[in-house]
Amino acid sequence: MKYAKGSIGRIFLLKFEDDDIVLKELDKFARNEKLKAATFVFLGALKKGHIVTGPKKPIMHLEPNWKKFKDGWEVMGIGTIFNNSKGLPCTGGAPKGRLLAQGPQIHIHASMGKKDKVITGCVRKNSKVFLVIEAIVFELKGVKATKDLDPQTGLNLLNIF
């Protein structure tokens, strides 16, 4: 295990509105505020989107198990935002050999419920807000950490220095 010591910097309160695309809005926010490292918690509802509920098989270069959802789900979750080691941020995970788009590396895990069903996993793609999501973002100061594409797994993994 590795760890880094830091402190809380700025704290932000965010309100996502109906039809906002969560990852797109977080990306814009992180760019505007020049966040290098942050964590956030949120609650509200998602109208529709995609979530990865683990790998199809627990092997290197995993294949994600995609689950589509629609028709409004209650949601609560947590996430992180980190830059890559070159100081340029990158968005989302990518299969081995594929380049990543520039932008903050945002990683969200959430649990969602609708009636008697529950889904837990990694929120991806164009997941849209249903009515509202409230989030609190905590900037991490003094933490020397990045996210970089790991050639063995094909994932963007946390590096702590």
C-alpha positions in Angstrom: 0.0 0.0 0.0 1.1 3.6 -0.7 -0.4 6.7 0.7 0.0 10.5 0.6 -0.8 13.1 3.2 -2.5 16.4 2.3 -5.3 18.7 3.4 -8.6 19.9 2.2 -8.4 22.9 -0.1 -11.5 24.6 -1.6 -14.9 23.1 -1.1 -17.6 23.4 -3.8 -21.3 22.8 -3.7 -22.7 21.7 -7.1 -26.3 21.4 -8.3 -26.8 19.4 -11.4 -30.2 20.0 -13.2 -32.6 17.9 -15.2 -30.9 16.4 -18.3 -27.4 17.5 -17.4 -24.9 14.9 -18.4 -23.0 14.2 -15.2 -19.5 13.4 -16.6 -19.7 16.3 -19.1 -20.6 18.8 -16.3 -18.0 17.5 -13.9 -15.4 17.8 -16.7 -16.3 21.4 -17.4 -16.3 22.2 -13.7 -12.9 20.6 -13.1 -11.4 22.4 -16.0 -12.8 25.8 -15.0 -11.6 25.4 -11.4 -8.2 23.8 -12.5 -8.6 20.9 -10.1 -5.6 18.6 -9.9 -6.9 16.3 -7.2 -10.4 16.1 -5.6 -13.0 13.8 -4.2 -16.7 14.3 -4.2 -20.0 12.8 -2.8 -23.4 13.2 -4.4 -27.1 12.2 -4.2 -30.1 12.7 -6.3 -31.5 10.8 -9.4 -30.3 9.7 -12.8 -32.8 9.5 -15.7 -30.9 7.2 -18.0 -27.4 6.2 -18.9 -24.8 3.5 -18.5 -23.0 1.8 -15.6 -20.3 -0.8 -15.5 -21.1 -3.5 -12.9 -17.6 -5.1 -12.8 -15.7 -7.1 -15.3 -17.2 -10.0 -17.2 -14.3 -12.1 -16.0 -11.7 -11.2 -13.3 -8.6 -11.2 -15.7 -6.1 -8.6 -16.9 -7.3 -6.4 -19.8 -10.8 -7.0 -18.5 -14.0 -6.6 -20.5 -16.5 -4.4 -18.7 -20.0 -5.7 -17.9 -22.2 -2.8 -19.2 -25.7 -2.2 -17.8 -28.0 0.4 -19.4 -30.6 2.0 -17.2 -33.6 4.3 -17.9 -36.8 5.8 -16.4 -35.3 7.5 -13.4 -33.3 5.9 -10.6 -32.4 7.3 -7.1 -28.6 7.5 -6.8 -25.9 8.2 -4.3 -22.2 7.9 -4.9 -18.6 9.0 -4.5 -15.9 9.9 -7.0 -12.4 11.2 -7.6 -10.8 13.6 -10.0 -7.0 13.5 -10.9 -4.7 14.7 -13.6 -2.3 12.5 -15.5 1.5 12.5 -14.8 2.2 15.0 -17.7 0.0 17.6 -16.0 -2.6 17.1 -18.8 -5.8 15.6 -17.5 -7.4 12.6 -19.3 -11.0 11.4 -19.4 -12.4 7.9 -18.7 -10.8 4.4 -18.9 -9.5 3.2 -22.3 -8.7 -0.3 -23.7 -5.0 -1.1 -24.1 -3.4 0.8 -26.9 -6.2 3.4 -27.2 -5.4 7.0 -26.6 -7.4 9.0 -24.0 -9.2 12.2 -24.7 -7.8 15.3 -22.9 -9.8 16.3 -19.9 -10.0 15.5 -16.2 -9.9 11.8 -15.2 -13.2 11.4 -13.4 -14.0 8.1 -11.6 -17.5 7.7 -10.2 -19.0 4.7 -8.3 -22.6 4.8 -7.3 -25.5 2.7 -6.0 -28.8 3.3 -7.7 -32.3 2.0 -6.8 -35.7 1.8 -8.5 -38.6 0.0 -6.9 -37.0 -3.2 -5.6 -34.0 -3.2 -7.9 -30.5 -2.0 -7.0 -27.5 -1.5 -9.3 -24.0 -0.6 -8.1 -21.0 0.2 -10.3 -19.1 2.8 -12.2 -21.2 5.6 -13.9 -20.1 6.1 -17.5 -20.9 7.7 -20.8 -23.8 10.1 -21.1 -25.7 9.4 -17.9 -28.3 12.1 -17.5 -29.7 13.7 -14.3 -33.3 13.3 -13.4 -34.5 16.5 -11.8 -31.5 17.1 -9.6 -28.2 15.9 -8.2 -26.5 17.6 -5.3 -22.7 17.2 -4.9 -20.0 18.4 -2.6 -16.5 18.5 -4.0 -13.4 18.6 -1.8 -10.2 19.7 -3.3 -7.1 17.8 -2.1 -4.1 20.0 -1.5 -0.5 18.8 -1.1 -1.3 15.4 -2.4 1.1 14.2 -5.1 -1.0 11.7 -7.1 -1.9 11.2 -10.8 -3.9 8.8 -12.9 -2.1 7.1 -15.8 -2.9 4.4 -18.3 -1.4 1.2 -17.0 -0.1 -1.0 -19.8 -0.8 -4.3 -17.9 -4.5 -3.7 -17.2 -5.4 -1.0 -19.8 -7.0 1.1 -17.0 -6.2 4.5 -15.7 -4.8 3.7 -12.3 -3.9 5.9 -9.4 -0.2 6.7 -8.8 0.9 8.1 -5.5 4.3 9.7 -5.2 
